[in-house]
Each structure stands twice: as structure tokens, then as C-alpha cells.
Amino acid sequence: MRLAVRVTPRGGRDAVEGWTRDEAGRAVLKVRVAAAPADGSANAAVLALLAKALKRPKSSLSLVSGETARLKLVEAEGVDQAALEAAFGPAP
């Protein structure tokens, strides 16, 4: 399953803040990480945070697009809609 994520690097803490809608009306998960967006450390922190919330190994998540952007697309193997809702609540 692919998951759209809006990341705030240097956010002071690692946390999932819930769902929102982007300008096009698509559901996006808001995430903040304490890591700076240098050398991929913020991306690694996002994947680790999502893996922990989804109770999946980090290796089951990968960044599909948005390596240097705030809006990222994450591929989560072995995750279905029910698992997403259990971890993050229903999308708007």
C-alpha cells in the first residue's frame, strides 16, 4: 500500500500528528521528526517512525518519491487499509 506523508523536519520530536488533506483534496498523513533534512536522516527517521506505528519491520517500508520534498510517497509492504486505520485512525 502507498501512503502520502507530509513531513516537518526539525519538528522537535518524532510524532504522527494525524490526517489532513492536501491542496488537491487527497488524504495525507502529517508527521514530524526531530532529525534535520540532511544526508537522508529525516527520511530514515520518518520510515522508522511509521514502521514502529504500523508494527512492521523498517525493511518493509521504502520511500517511493519525495526524497528532498516535504510531501513523500511511502510504500508499505504487508499493510492494508485496516492496519492503517488501526495505527493512525480513519483518513478524512
N, C-alpha and C positions, 0 to 999 in steps of 0.2 A: 504494500500500500504506500502511496506517496502522500506526503504531508507538507503543506506550505507552512513555513515558520518565519515570523518576523523577529529578528534578534536585536537586542540592545547590548552591545559590548560595553565593558567597564560599567556595568549596572550596579555595582556594589555588592551583589550577592548572586548566587545561582538560583533561579526560580522560574517556574512556569506560571505565567500570570493569567492564563485562560484564553478564550477565543475572542476574536474580533473579526471584522470584515475589512477587506482592503478596498481601494477605490473602485475596483471592478465588481465588488459585491461578493467576492469569494471568501470562504472561511479561512482564517489564518490564525495559527497558534502563536501567542505572544510569549517570548522567552527572554529573560535577561541573564547575562553571565558576568562574573567579576573579571574574567580574563580580557586582556586587551586584544584588539584585532590585528595582532602582529604574528607572522610566521604560522598562521593557522591555529593558534592556541584558542581563540574564541570558537572556531568551528569545532575543534576537538571537545571543548567544554560543552557545547550545545549537544553534540552527539552523545556524550557521556550522561548528561542530564536527562535527555529523552530516553536513553536506554534504561536508566535507573527507574524512571517514572513508568515505563512500559514493562518493566521486569523482563527485559531481554538482554542478551549479551551485546556489548558495544559493537562487536563484529557484524551484528545483524542490521545495523544502521549505516547508511552511507549518504554522502552529500551528492545529489544529482546535479544541482545547479545553484548558483549564487555564492560561489566561494568568496568573493570580495564584496558582496552586496548584503544589505540588511535582510532582504527577503530571500529565503533559501528554500529549496525543494529537497526534502529528505526522503529517501527510500527506506522503508522499514519492513524487512522480510519477516514473515510469520505473524504479522499484526493485521487484525481485521477491524471492522468498524466497532464491534463490541468492545474490543480491547482499548481502542482509542477513547471511547466514551467512559469506560471504567477508569482510565488514567486521568483524563482531562475534562470529563463532563461532555454533554452533548454540544455539538457545534451549532452556532446560531443559524 
